[in-house]
Amino acid sequence: MVFPDSDYASGSLTEEGDNLVFTHTAFGADMFRYSWNFGVNWTKWQNWEDKTTVPKSLFKSEDYFWEGQHLMFQCWFLINVAEL
């Protein structure tokens, strides 16, 4: 599900030394994964956590054609159909 007016969270990403820290805001999600190269590669699905630390070294490849650091996050919500 995509909500175009609320799916971009620029204030959720901060820098801490050699890492980026993403503070999740999709409360209620059970799992998440992220991509550091616009969806070419994704991490494995991981259990939900409040903050995710991403090393800046991921963005040092010569294959990247953009400036800056961009992350895409996807969340997985488990729904119990028996409760619907």
Secondary structure as a PSIPRED ss2 file (coil, helix, strand):
# PSIPRED VFORMAT (PSIPRED V4.0)

   1 M C   1.000  0.000  0.000
   2 V C   1.000  0.000  0.000
   3 F C   1.000  0.000  0.000
   4 P C   1.000  0.000  0.000
   5 D C   1.000  0.000  0.000
   6 S C   1.000  0.000  0.000
   7 D C   1.000  0.000  0.000
   8 Y C   1.000  0.000  0.000
   9 A C   1.000  0.000  0.000
  10 S H   0.000  1.000  0.000
  11 G H   0.000  1.000  0.000
  12 S H   0.000  1.000  0.000
  13 L E   0.000  0.000  1.000
  14 T E   0.000  0.000  1.000
  15 E E   0.000  0.000  1.000
  16 E E   0.000  0.000  1.000
  17 G C   1.000  0.000  0.000
  18 D C   1.000  0.000  0.000
  19 N E   0.000  0.000  1.000
  20 L E   0.000  0.000  1.000
  21 V E   0.000  0.000  1.000
  22 F E   0.000  0.000  1.000
  23 T E   0.000  0.000  1.000
  24 H C   1.000  0.000  0.000
  25 T C   1.000  0.000  0.000
  26 A C   1.000  0.000  0.000
  27 F C   1.000  0.000  0.000
  28 G C   1.000  0.000  0.000
  29 A C   1.000  0.000  0.000
  30 D C   1.000  0.000  0.000
  31 M E   0.000  0.000  1.000
  32 F E   0.000  0.000  1.000
  33 R E   0.000  0.000  1.000
  34 Y E   0.000  0.000  1.000
  35 S E   0.000  0.000  1.000
  36 W C   1.000  0.000  0.000
  37 N C   1.000  0.000  0.000
  38 F C   1.000  0.000  0.000
  39 G C   1.000  0.000  0.000
  40 V C   1.000  0.000  0.000
  41 N C   1.000  0.000  0.000
  42 W C   1.000  0.000  0.000
  43 T C   1.000  0.000  0.000
  44 K C   1.000  0.000  0.000
  45 W C   1.000  0.000  0.000
  46 Q E   0.000  0.000  1.000
  47 N E   0.000  0.000  1.000
  48 W C   1.000  0.000  0.000
  49 E C   1.000  0.000  0.000
  50 D C   1.000  0.000  0.000
  51 K E   0.000  0.000  1.000
  52 T E   0.000  0.000  1.000
  53 T E   0.000  0.000  1.000
  54 V E   0.000  0.000  1.000
  55 P E   0.000  0.000  1.000
  56 K H   0.000  1.000  0.000
  57 S H   0.000  1.000  0.000
  58 L H   0.000  1.000  0.000
  59 F H   0.000  1.000  0.000
  60 K C   1.000  0.000  0.000
  61 S C   1.000  0.000  0.000
  62 E C   1.000  0.000  0.000
  63 D C   1.000  0.000  0.000
  64 Y C   1.000  0.000  0.000
  65 F C   1.000  0.000  0.000
  66 W C   1.000  0.000  0.000
  67 E C   1.000  0.000  0.000
  68 G C   1.000  0.000  0.000
  69 Q C   1.000  0.000  0.000
  70 H C   1.000  0.000  0.000
  71 L C   1.000  0.000  0.000
  72 M E   0.000  0.000  1.000
  73 F E   0.000  0.000  1.000
  74 Q E   0.000  0.000  1.000
  75 C E   0.000  0.000  1.000
  76 W E   0.000  0.000  1.000
  77 F C   1.000  0.000  0.000
  78 L C   1.000  0.000  0.000
  79 I C   1.000  0.000  0.000
  80 N C   1.000  0.000  0.000
  81 V H   0.000  1.000  0.000
  82 A H   0.000  1.000  0.000
  83 E H   0.000  1.000  0.000
  84 L C   1.000  0.000  0.000
